[in-house]
Amino acid sequence: MGSFSIWHWLIVLLIVVMVFGTKKLKNIGSDLGGAVKGFKDGMKEGNTSEEKPATPVAAQQVQADKTTIDVEAKTKS
């Protein structure tokens, strides 16, 4: 009673195709595939980057190593 037969799923698929049309379903599929590919590329890119420092002091040292200038703007009162 809890599972459906193949005929139930084919009827549901036929109704979905009739409601949305094949072109819209194709566009949804390609958009979903592009999103999955982008996610995988982002995960690969995240693994190759250098590890983040655990403490704020270590973060400042890494930033200083990159020869950046850190300034703090003060406002006149």
Buried (B, 14 or more C-beta within 10 A) or exposed (E): EEEEEEEEEEEEEEEEEEEEEEEEBEEEEEEEEEEEEEEEEEEEEEEEEEEEEEEEEEEEEBEEEEEEEEEEEEEEE
